Amino acid sequence: MDTRPNILVLGRNLLLVSRITNMANSMNLNVSQVSSQKEYLCLEEAVNLVLIDLETDFEFWTNIVSSLREKIVDGLDCKIVAFGPHRRERVLSEAREAGCDLVITNGQLSRDLREILESV
């Protein structure tokens, strides 16, 4: 049985997804990436960290956060981190209201990615 932490990346930003995946792989973490509700529903592994690109479809990421919040109440040990452009203050605020544990800008993600991945 693989006991490495599972990281899930929601998004389509190839640059950031690639950066996250490369760093997570270098840290020996399991990484999955989904860009649709259908792909998310096919996941079978419990996740320990979810990284959400807020430029992804609003309904998609809010549904995922809601679903994860329910699972966390039921005992899932998972941290939800959302990231987006610093100019999109409204979307960053909506992520906080939706229940994300940490909401940061893309620049903060780039700067703090290793620390965030180490937290799982």
C-alpha positions in Angstrom: 0.0 0.0 0.0 1.3 3.4 -1.0 1.4 5.7 2.1 2.7 8.8 0.4 0.5 11.9 0.7 -1.9 12.5 -2.1 -2.1 15.9 -3.7 -4.9 16.9 -6.0 -4.6 19.9 -8.4 -7.7 21.4 -9.9 -7.0 23.6 -12.8 -5.9 24.1 -16.4 -3.1 26.6 -16.0 -0.4 24.5 -17.5 2.5 26.5 -16.2 1.3 26.4 -12.5 0.1 22.8 -12.8 3.4 21.7 -14.2 5.4 23.6 -11.5 3.2 22.0 -8.8 3.5 18.5 -10.3 7.3 18.8 -10.8 7.9 20.0 -7.2 5.6 17.4 -5.7 7.2 14.6 -7.7 10.6 15.8 -6.5 9.3 15.5 -2.9 8.0 12.0 -3.5 4.4 13.0 -3.3 1.5 11.5 -5.3 -0.1 14.1 -7.6 -3.3 14.0 -9.6 -4.7 16.7 -11.8 -8.3 17.2 -12.8 -10.0 19.8 -14.8 -13.6 18.7 -14.8 -16.3 17.4 -12.4 -16.3 14.1 -14.2 -12.6 13.6 -13.7 -12.9 14.5 -10.0 -15.7 11.9 -9.5 -13.5 9.2 -10.9 -10.9 9.7 -8.2 -10.7 6.8 -5.8 -7.9 7.9 -3.5 -8.4 10.1 -0.5 -6.5 13.3 -0.8 -4.5 15.2 1.8 -4.0 18.5 0.0 -6.1 20.1 -2.7 -4.7 23.0 -4.7 -7.4 24.9 -6.6 -6.7 27.3 -9.5 -9.4 29.9 -9.1 -9.4 30.6 -12.8 -11.1 27.3 -13.2 -14.8 27.3 -13.7 -16.5 28.8 -10.6 -19.2 26.2 -10.3 -16.7 23.4 -10.6 -14.3 24.5 -7.9 -17.1 25.6 -5.5 -18.8 22.2 -5.8 -15.4 20.5 -5.1 -14.8 22.6 -2.0 -18.4 21.9 -0.8 -17.9 18.2 -1.3 -14.5 18.2 0.5 -15.9 20.2 3.4 -18.5 17.5 3.9 -15.8 14.8 3.8 -13.6 16.7 6.3 -16.5 16.9 8.7 -16.8 13.1 8.4 -13.1 12.7 9.2 -11.1 13.3 6.0 -7.7 14.9 6.8 -7.4 17.3 3.9 -6.2 20.9 3.5 -7.8 23.1 0.8 -5.6 25.8 -0.8 -6.9 28.1 -3.4 -4.8 30.4 -5.6 -5.5 33.0 -8.2 -4.4 36.3 -9.7 -4.0 39.1 -7.2 -6.3 41.4 -9.3 -9.2 39.0 -8.8 -10.0 40.1 -5.2 -13.6 39.1 -5.5 -12.8 35.5 -6.5 -10.2 35.3 -3.7 -12.8 36.4 -1.3 -15.4 33.9 -2.6 -12.8 31.1 -2.0 -12.4 32.2 1.6 -16.2 32.3 2.0 -16.5 28.8 0.4 -14.3 27.3 3.1 -10.8 27.1 1.6 -8.2 26.8 4.4 -5.7 29.1 2.7 -6.4 31.5 -0.2 -3.3 33.0 -1.8 -2.2 34.8 -5.0 -0.4 33.0 -7.8 2.8 34.8 -6.8 2.4 33.6 -3.2 1.9 30.1 -4.5 5.1 30.2 -6.5 7.0 31.6 -3.6 5.6 29.2 -0.9 4.9 26.1 -2.9 7.5 23.9 -1.2 6.3 24.9 2.3 2.7 24.2 1.3 3.6 20.8 0.0 5.7 20.0 3.1 2.6 20.7 5.3 1.0 17.4 4.3 
